[in-house]
Amino acid sequence: MSQPRIVIVGGGAGGIELATRLGRSLGRRGKADITLVDRNPMHIWKPLLHEVAVGAIDTDIDQVSYLSHSHANGYRFQLGSLDSLDREGRRIGLAPIHDNDGELILPERHVDYDYLVLALGSISNDFGTPGVRDNCFMLDSPQQAEKFRQEMLNTFLRKISNASGKEDEELSVAIVGAGATGVELSAELFSAMDMLSSYNGHDFPRSRLRVHIIEAAPRILPALGERISENVYRQLEALGVKIHTNTMVSSADENGFVTAEGERVDADLMVWAAGVKGPEILSKLGLSTRPNNQINVEQSLVSVDDPRIFAIGDCAACPQPGDKLVPPRAQSAHQMASQLVKNLKNAMAGKELAPYVYKDMGSLVSLSHFQTFGSLMNGRSLRGLFVEGWVAKLSYTSLYRMHQLAIYGWPRTVAKVIVDRLNRWLRPKLKLH
Ligand SMILES: Cc1cc2nc3c(=O)[nH]c(=O)nc-3n(C[C@H](O)[C@H](O)[C@H](O)COP(=O)(O)OP(=O)(O)OC[C@H]3O[C@@H](n4cnc5c(N)ncnc54)[C@H](O)[C@@H]3O)c2cc1C
């Protein structure tokens, strides 16, 4: 009998963990044929993107090649972007790939499956706000984070060389959205600016960086507890961040944002981090989706339309008791991947699927090297234990270490931690090229 073919589309926080675990447990033993499809050749864990955006992390070191990883872990890798789904024929279509000059590298292709897992993540939701797509950076992919970094360095160079002729000109950044991404990015900007300034003889002090955070809700980090929110607010204010709460953005242009009250927040660099939605392609596959393009799945992660299709991570609308949905977070993607390993094995054995129950392990917010705050869940209390300082930092880092453990195993993860420490000593603290 031929091996069942499991195709996973999207090798992000959830997808690469799933492919690794299935590859090791089924692929290597010839029990299933596992294929991972991603539009990028390299994987980088998405919660690192704000650090990539300021150059605090060098993607050349922290990313993983899908091709070599797949070879070592018992699955195959196909480079390509999901373009279509033929449920009757059980095959997906991948868009053609062109090089930078428009030359065709790979034509349109098809991949056949017996079980399909959609793990395409999410993209920033601009809620149709005019001018946002054309004028703002969004931290949706390593390419976008890298683009922001280049633009930040170029703007910094212009400012320190006093290209405009103005004395003490400020470098201004406006970020829409005071969720974890916006808040963490603002702190990373101050850290990067301190570093850049020190490399340049301290002639661009922190006071010349102006960061605005614009948030429609009455407080920053509206999804997290009030104590975390208040502490982060105080720390950001101390750094010099100008926080505009209760402020809706109605449009953006090349010079800044316009608020619903008609006020302007002008900036050299503009970032939109005000919520997420599923990639557009998800609404075109013929599967039932929510208005934000998330795929409707049962609690077992199987699509409500098709017993051979599953979805995990940010792109899945997975119901939980009490009419709630699983939040779009790296820890959810990690947990869903573990659950789906079991459920795919159940599905292949003709057994019943088990429901996925989200376990909130807590929320942590890292303000670069300045401070970390968060709450850790102890399993009994719904409020969580407030933490800060090194305990919070350690817990924050442990989420990434868990991801590394899932994709590398213990010996390599330990080696990675050592190499990270050495690199911190050997390499510049900021990526400057
Ligand atoms: C700056 C930032 C900081 C964050 N910090 C945290 C945090 O501290 N804690 C936390 O829990 N969460 C955090 N998140 C959220 C977290 O990153 C996501 O919830 C998580 O990555 C979702 O995992 P995923 O597997 O669903 O999708 P992703 O990790 O986004 O992966 C999706 C994958 O699908 C691929 N893909 C997309 N479209 C296609 C296509 N058409 N064809 C083929 N491949 C495709 C992409 O290339 C990508 O590899 C943060 C997010 C950002 C942006």
The ligand as an SDF file (V2000), in Angstrom:
LIG
                    3D

 53 58  0  0  0  0  0  0  0  0999 V2000
    6.8730   41.3650   15.6270 C   0  0  0  0  0  0  0  0  0  0  0  0
    6.0120   40.2470   16.1760 C   0  0  0  0  0  0  0  0  0  0  0  0
    6.1720   39.8510   17.4950 C   0  0  0  0  0  0  0  0  0  0  0  0
    5.3850   38.8130   18.0150 C   0  0  0  0  0  0  0  0  0  0  0  0
    5.5970   38.4340   19.3000 N   0  0  0  0  0  0  0  0  0  0  0  0
    4.9070   37.3910   19.7980 C   0  0  0  0  0  0  0  0  0  0  0  0
    5.1240   36.9430   21.1380 C   0  0  0  0  0  0  0  0  0  0  0  0
    5.9370   37.5180   21.8660 O   0  0  0  0  0  0  0  0  0  0  0  0
    4.4120   35.8820   21.5880 N   0  0  0  0  0  0  0  0  0  0  0  0
    3.5010   35.2360   20.8030 C   0  0  0  0  0  0  0  0  0  0  0  0
    2.8850   34.2590   21.2730 O   0  0  0  0  0  0  0  0  0  0  0  0
    3.2700   35.6280   19.5260 N   0  0  0  0  0  0  0  0  0  0  0  0
    3.9310   36.6940   19.0110 C   0  0  0  0  0  0  0  0  0  0  0  0
    3.6950   37.1090   17.7280 N   0  0  0  0  0  0  0  0  0  0  0  0
    2.6760   36.4030   16.9320 C   0  0  0  0  0  0  0  0  0  0  0  0
    3.2890   35.1290   16.3230 C   0  0  0  0  0  0  0  0  0  0  0  0
    4.4080   35.4740   15.5490 O   0  0  0  0  0  0  0  0  0  0  0  0
    2.2680   34.4100   15.4610 C   0  0  0  0  0  0  0  0  0  0  0  0
    1.1080   34.1850   16.2070 O   0  0  0  0  0  0  0  0  0  0  0  0
    2.8290   33.0540   14.9780 C   0  0  0  0  0  0  0  0  0  0  0  0
    4.0040   33.2450   14.2110 O   0  0  0  0  0  0  0  0  0  0  0  0
    1.7900   32.3080   14.1420 C   0  0  0  0  0  0  0  0  0  0  0  0
    2.3440   31.1340   13.6680 O   0  0  0  0  0  0  0  0  0  0  0  0
    1.8290   30.4750   12.3060 P   0  0  0  0  0  0  0  0  0  0  0  0
    2.5420   29.1840   12.1490 O   0  0  0  0  0  0  0  0  0  0  0  0
    0.3520   30.4570   12.3030 O   0  0  0  0  0  0  0  0  0  0  0  0
    2.2400   31.4980   11.1700 O   0  0  0  0  0  0  0  0  0  0  0  0
    3.6440   32.1360   10.7890 P   0  0  0  0  0  0  0  0  0  0  0  0
    4.6470   31.8960   11.8270 O   0  0  0  0  0  0  0  0  0  0  0  0
    3.3460   33.5340   10.3960 O   0  0  0  0  0  0  0  0  0  0  0  0
    4.0540   31.3220    9.4890 O   0  0  0  0  0  0  0  0  0  0  0  0
    3.3190   31.3520    8.3010 C   0  0  0  0  0  0  0  0  0  0  0  0
    4.1630   30.7520    7.1960 C   0  0  0  0  0  0  0  0  0  0  0  0
    3.3650   30.6140    6.0240 O   0  0  0  0  0  0  0  0  0  0  0  0
    4.0910   31.0180    4.8840 C   0  0  0  0  0  0  0  0  0  0  0  0
    3.1220   31.4420    3.8640 N   0  0  0  0  0  0  0  0  0  0  0  0
    2.2610   32.4750    3.9270 C   0  0  0  0  0  0  0  0  0  0  0  0
    1.5050   32.5160    2.8120 N   0  0  0  0  0  0  0  0  0  0  0  0
    1.9030   31.4950    2.0260 C   0  0  0  0  0  0  0  0  0  0  0  0
    1.4860   30.9950    0.7540 C   0  0  0  0  0  0  0  0  0  0  0  0
    0.4980   31.5690    0.0310 N   0  0  0  0  0  0  0  0  0  0  0  0
    2.1040   29.9080    0.2530 N   0  0  0  0  0  0  0  0  0  0  0  0
    3.1140   29.3060    0.9430 C   0  0  0  0  0  0  0  0  0  0  0  0
    3.5400   29.7290    2.1520 N   0  0  0  0  0  0  0  0  0  0  0  0
    2.9330   30.7980    2.6920 C   0  0  0  0  0  0  0  0  0  0  0  0
    4.9940   32.1510    5.4040 C   0  0  0  0  0  0  0  0  0  0  0  0
    6.1310   32.3330    4.5870 O   0  0  0  0  0  0  0  0  0  0  0  0
    5.3610   31.6230    6.8040 C   0  0  0  0  0  0  0  0  0  0  0  0
    6.5360   30.8520    6.7850 O   0  0  0  0  0  0  0  0  0  0  0  0
    4.4390   38.1530   17.1830 C   0  0  0  0  0  0  0  0  0  0  0  0
    4.2940   38.5710   15.8560 C   0  0  0  0  0  0  0  0  0  0  0  0
    5.0600   39.6040   15.3480 C   0  0  0  0  0  0  0  0  0  0  0  0
    4.8900   40.0380   13.9070 C   0  0  0  0  0  0  0  0  0  0  0  0
  1  2  1  0
  2  3  1  0
  2 52  2  0
  3  4  2  0
  4  5  1  0
  4 50  1  0
  5  6  2  0
  6  7  1  0
  6 13  1  0
  7  8  2  0
  7  9  1  0
  9 10  1  0
 10 11  2  0
 10 12  1  0
 12 13  2  0
 13 14  1  0
 14 15  1  0
 14 50  1  0
 15 16  1  0
 16 17  1  0
 16 18  1  0
 18 19  1  0
 18 20  1  0
 20 21  1  0
 20 22  1  0
 22 23  1  0
 23 24  1  0
 24 25  2  0
 24 26  1  0
 24 27  1  0
 27 28  1  0
 28 29  2  0
 28 30  1  0
 28 31  1  0
 31 32  1  0
 32 33  1  0
 33 34  1  0
 33 48  1  0
 34 35  1  0
 35 36  1  0
 35 46  1  0
 36 37  1  0
 36 45  1  0
 37 38  2  0
 38 39  1  0
 39 40  1  0
 39 45  2  0
 40 41  1  0
 40 42  2  0
 42 43  1  0
 43 44  2  0
 44 45  1  0
 46 47  1  0
 46 48  1  0
 48 49  1  0
 50 51  2  0
 51 52  1  0
 52 53  1  0
M  END
$$$$
